[in-house]
Amino acid sequence: MNKFYVVIGDWSGDGHDRSEKFLFMSNKTVEEMQQAYKDSCKLTGIQFNHNENYTDHKNGYGNWWQVCTEYEDGTIKKDALEVLKEHGCKPELFMDSYDDDDDDDDFTYLDPEGIARLIVWFIGLSLPDDYYWEFNETKDDIPCLNGYLNKDLNVQFGYGLYN
């Protein structure tokens, strides 16, 4: 079993300087999961980072397909959520306040742990069926999936969740 952190927020300290690390375990390596993240972005047209474009979208930042990437934007837009649901996402597993019957809002709020879990699920869209992951509350010296000048996935997830 491989252990890794998913870093949510501003790990580089060049913005609001708030971040959290969430520990996960998986039967896949960090390198396999980093590539699968990029592949899932291309597959769905959605991404959880803003400083690299892993989708086929040609337009700029701050659009519906970028989840929690702008300052003080801790939401997932309804269009993005619908795409994820088409790929098998069950939002109630990642969002405490998700209400499938609520058609009034164009977005749903996420929290840092929820988006970390959602990202690890999202990665699985581009991995074989034997992909397994679990959330772990223990903290130790384990590699991060993203950020901290990682040469393979040096991006921020969930920047907009913190104010």
C-alpha positions in Angstrom: 0.0 0.0 0.0 1.4 3.4 -1.0 0.9 6.5 1.2 0.7 10.0 -0.2 -0.7 13.4 0.7 -3.1 15.5 -1.3 -2.3 19.1 -0.6 -5.3 21.6 -0.7 -4.7 25.3 -0.9 -1.7 27.6 -1.2 1.2 25.2 -0.4 3.7 27.6 -2.1 2.8 30.6 0.2 2.6 33.1 -2.7 -1.1 33.9 -2.2 -3.2 33.5 1.0 -0.6 31.1 2.4 -3.2 28.6 3.8 -3.1 24.9 3.0 -3.8 21.5 4.5 -2.5 18.1 3.7 -4.7 15.0 3.7 -3.2 11.6 3.9 -4.4 8.7 1.7 -3.3 5.2 0.9 -3.7 3.5 -2.5 -2.6 0.4 -4.3 -1.2 2.7 -7.1 2.0 4.6 -7.0 2.1 8.4 -6.7 3.5 8.6 -10.3 0.6 6.5 -11.6 -1.9 8.7 -9.8 -0.3 11.9 -11.1 -0.6 10.7 -14.7 -4.1 9.5 -14.0 -5.1 13.0 -12.7 -3.9 14.5 -15.9 -5.7 11.8 -17.9 -8.9 12.3 -16.0 -8.8 16.1 -16.6 -8.6 15.4 -20.4 -11.3 12.7 -20.1 -13.8 14.9 -18.3 -12.8 18.4 -19.3 -12.6 19.3 -15.5 -9.7 20.1 -13.4 -9.0 21.1 -9.8 -5.9 23.2 -10.5 -5.3 26.5 -12.3 -1.7 26.9 -13.2 -1.5 24.2 -15.8 -4.2 23.2 -18.3 -4.7 19.4 -18.5 -8.0 19.6 -20.4 -8.8 20.4 -24.0 -10.3 23.8 -23.0 -8.7 26.7 -24.8 -10.3 29.5 -22.8 -8.9 31.2 -19.7 -9.2 30.6 -15.9 -12.2 30.9 -13.7 -14.6 29.0 -15.8 -17.1 26.3 -14.8 -14.7 23.5 -15.6 -12.1 24.7 -13.0 -13.1 23.6 -9.5 -12.1 25.8 -6.5 -9.3 27.5 -8.3 -10.0 31.2 -7.7 -9.5 33.1 -4.5 -12.4 32.7 -2.1 -14.2 30.3 -4.4 -14.9 27.1 -2.5 -17.6 25.9 -4.9 -18.1 23.4 -7.7 -20.3 24.7 -10.5 -23.5 22.8 -11.4 -22.1 22.1 -14.9 -18.9 20.6 -13.6 -20.9 18.5 -11.0 -23.1 17.2 -13.7 -20.1 16.0 -15.8 -18.7 14.3 -12.7 -22.0 12.6 -12.0 -22.1 11.4 -15.7 -18.8 9.6 -14.8 -20.2 7.9 -11.7 -19.6 10.5 -9.0 -21.8 10.3 -6.0 -21.6 13.9 -4.6 -23.1 12.9 -1.2 -19.8 11.0 -0.5 -17.7 14.2 -0.8 -20.1 17.0 0.2 -21.8 17.2 3.6 -24.5 19.5 2.5 -25.2 18.1 -1.0 -28.9 18.2 -1.9 -29.7 16.6 -5.3 -33.1 18.2 -5.3 -31.8 21.8 -4.9 -32.1 23.4 -8.4 -31.8 26.9 -7.1 -28.1 27.2 -6.8 -25.6 27.1 -9.7 -23.0 25.7 -7.4 -22.3 23.6 -4.4 -19.8 24.4 -1.6 -16.9 22.1 -0.9 -14.7 21.8 2.2 -10.9 20.9 2.1 -11.3 17.3 3.1 -14.2 16.8 0.7 -12.3 18.1 -2.3 -9.3 16.0 -1.4 -11.5 12.9 -1.4 -13.1 14.0 -4.6 -9.8 14.4 -6.3 -8.6 11.0 -5.3 -11.9 9.5 -6.6 -11.5 11.6 -9.8 -8.0 10.1 -10.4 -9.6 6.7 -10.5 -11.5 7.5 -13.6 -8.3 6.9 -15.5 -7.0 3.9 -13.6 -7.8 0.2 -13.9 -10.7 -1.3 -12.0 -8.4 -2.7 -9.3 -7.7 0.9 -8.2 -8.2 1.2 -4.4 -7.8 4.2 -2.1 -8.6 5.1 1.5 -8.4 8.2 3.6 -6.0 8.0 6.5 -6.1 10.3 9.6 -2.4 9.7 10.5 0.2 12.2 9.5 3.9 11.4 8.8 6.7 11.9 6.3 4.9 10.8 3.2 5.2 12.2 -0.4 2.6 14.6 -1.7 0.6 13.9 -4.8 0.7 17.6 -5.8 2.6 20.8 -5.1 5.8 21.6 -3.2 7.7 21.9 -6.4 6.9 18.4 -7.5 8.4 17.8 -11.0 5.4 15.7 -12.1 2.3 17.5 -10.7 3.4 20.9 -9.3 -0.1 22.4 -9.1 -2.5 23.7 -6.4 -5.8 22.1 -5.8 -8.6 23.9 -3.9 -7.0 27.4 -3.8 -10.4 29.0 -3.6 -11.5 27.2 -0.5 -9.6 29.5 1.8 -10.1 33.2 2.4 
